[in-house]
Amino acid sequence: MNSKFQIQNLNFYFNSEKVLKEINLEIPANKILGIIGPSGSGKTTFLRSLNRMNDFEITSRIEGKILLDGKDIYNSDFDVVALRKKVGMVFAMPVALPMSIYENVVYGPKLDGINDKNKLSELVEKSLSAAYLWDEVKDRLKTSGMRLSGGQQQRLCLARVLAMEPDVILLDEPCSGLDPISTAKIEDALAQLKKEYTIILVTNNTKQAARVADNTAFFLMGEMIEVGVTKQIFTSPQKSETNDYITGRFG
């Protein structure tokens, strides 16, 4: 297995509260890992630890290691800006920037010093196509991104991440407020994107994890209870807590 991330004995704290407990996990490249579990189980904290978004919370503290392509991302000499380009994140609430669809997509690359118009236009078409949005917006790239529907804005946010040409895409409940049609388009996009990217998807929708994830991890109260091939997790889980959650007995 070609691992993209290796998580070793990870403990995570906010102040004195231990929110992640002894997480050990290998995340293979070019697969979708679904992370499921009830609210408060540490899913989002874990996701945000993978590109050091938790660093913005000054009370946070980590023990253990998170290796990305064999390098510890919490080493003092690790370039955090480069990390966040390599490991992009799409949040639950889509936030289109108050500018055109085109400018939304090129915002990051421009900040990164790319000014060649042909290169930017190429990035826009490639990123919007990969996010399953190009056909819907190609004739109105100069209109405001904020005029798009919620589902379209979420795909625009995905395109904005893709324009930075990352290796890994983190998704924190990207379909939580979307209708079934928009959700299906996001899921179709993910199925294609895993050919080029490693994808880690936090979802409260167990059916979504069953549909799109290659592997699934179940978190409960800060612990990773079980991880395995998605079909096995959903048909013959090894732990009673996993079975109780996916059959709807709690959560």
N, C-alpha and C positions, 0 to 999 in steps of 0.2 A: 504493500500500500504506500503510495506517495503522499506523505503527510504535508499539509500546508501549515497547520498549527499543531503544536504539542503542548498540552496544559499539564503541568506537573505540581501536584500537592498545593493547589491554589486555595488560599484562604483570603477572604476580602472583608474589610471592616469599614464601617462608617462610625466614627468615634469608637466606642467600645463594643458596638453591636457587630457581631459576626454574621454577615449576610450571605457569604459563600463558604462552604466547609469542605475542605479536602477534595477538590475537584481534580480528577485525573482523566484526561480525554485526548484522543488523537482525532484531528479533523482532516479527512482526506481531501486532496485537491480535486477540483472539477466534479464535485458532488454537492448536493444540497443536504445540509444538516438541519433538520427541524428540531426546535426546542419547545417542548410543551410542559405545562404544569399550571397549577392554580395561581391566581394573583398573589404576589408576595413571596414567590418561591425562589426569587433571585435570577430569573431569566434575563431581564433587561440589564441588571448589574453585570451579569456575566458577559452579555453581548457588548456592553460599553467598555468592558475591561480589555476587549480584543483590539481596540484602537485608542485606548487610554482616554476615552471621553470622561471617565470617572475622575480624572485628574483635576477637573474643574471644581470638584467638591473637595475643599481643603481638609476635611476631616477623614478623607479616604486613606486607606492603608492596605498594602498587599503583602502577602507571604506566598512563597512558591515561585514558579516560573511559568511564563507564557512565551514559547518559542515560535517565531514566524520564520519559516524556511531555515530553521536551526539557530536563529539568533534571538536572544532574550530581549523582548521589546521594553522591558522595565529596567534594563541596564542604564546607568546614568549617562552613558555616551550615545544612547540610541536617539536618532533624529525623529522626534515626534511629528514634526510637520510632514516629513517624508512618509512616516507610518500612516498618517491619515489620508494621504494621497493613494497609498497602496491598498488601504483597507477603508473603503467608502461606506457610508451609512445612510440608509433611508429610514426616516422616522414614521411613527404611526400617523401623525397629522401632517398632511402635505402642506408645505409652505412654499408657494410660488413667489419668487421675488417680484417686486413691483416694477417690472420691465417687460419687454417683449419676450415671446416664446424663444426666439433666436438668442436674445441676450441672456436669458435664463440659462440656456445650455452652455454658452461660451464663457459664462462668468468665471468659472474656475480656471479653464485654460488660459484666459486673458491674464488673470492674476499670476498665473504661472509663467507668463512671458511670451505666450504664443499670440502673435499678431498677424500672421499671414492669413489673408482673407480666404484663400482657397483651402488652406488647412482647416480653418475654423468652419467653413461651410461644409466641408467633408465630415468633420466631427459632428456637426449638427445633424446631418442626414443619417449618419451611421448610428449615433446615439438614440435619436428619436425612433429609428427603425427597430433597433434592438429592444426598445421599450414599448414596441407595438403602438406607437403614437404617430409616426410619420404620415401615414395615409390620411389621418384625421386633421392634421394641422399644416401640411406642406404648402397650402395656398394662403396661409395667414400667419406666417412666421413673425410678421411685424406687429401683430395684435398682442395685447397684454396677456401674459401667462395667468394672471389672476381672473381672467374671464373664462377660463376653462372650467369644466365640471370637476367635482372632487376626484373622480376616478382618473380623469385626464391629468389633473394636477399631480396626482401621485405618480403617474407614469412620467410626467415631466421631471419630477424630483429624481426618479430612477435614471432618466436620461442625463440629468445634470451630474449624477455620480459617475455614470458610464463615460461621460466626456473627459473625465480625469484619467481614464484608462487605468483603473485599479487592477489588482489581482484578486481581491476579495470584496464581496458585497455583503454588508450586514443589513438585515431588514428587521425592524422592530414593529411587529403587528401591522404590516403595510396595508392590509385590507380591512382593518377593524371597522372603518366607517363607510365601506364601499358596498355598492349593490352587487348582486351576483354576476352581472355582465362585466362590470369593471374588474371584479375579483378574478374572473376567468381569464381576462386579458393579461393581468399581472402574472397569473400562474402559467399561462402559455409562454410569456416572456421568460420566466425563470427557467422553464424546461429547456429553452434554447440557450439561455445565457450560461448554463453550467458547463457547456462545451468549452467556454473560454475562461470562466471565473469559478472560484470557490464561493459558495453561497451559504450563509448561516441565517436561518429564518426563525425568529421568535413568533409564535402564533398561539392565540388562545382558542383557535379553531382546530380541534383535533382532526376533523375531516380534511382540512386543508393540508395538515402535515401528512396524513395518509395518502393524499393525492399527489403531492409534489416532492416530498422529501425522500432521498435515497436512504438516509439513516435518521433515526430519531432518538433524542435524549429526553428523558423525563426528569424534571426538577421538582423537588418538594422541600419547602422550608430550608432553602439554602444548600441542600444536598442533591447531587445527581444520583437518583435512585437506580437508573438503568439506562443503558444506551445499546442500540443494536440496529440491524437492518430493519427498515420501517415495517415491512410485512410481518416480520417476526414480532416486533413490539406490539403490533395491533392484533395479531392472531394468537400468539402464544407468549405473552410477557412472562418473564421469569419471576417478577416480584408482585406480590399481592397488591401493593400500593399502586403500581402501574395499572394493573387490571381494574382496580376500583375507579381510578381516574378516567380511563378511556371508556369504561362502560357507564360513566355518569353517576357513580355512587357518591362522589364528592367533587368539589371544585366548580 
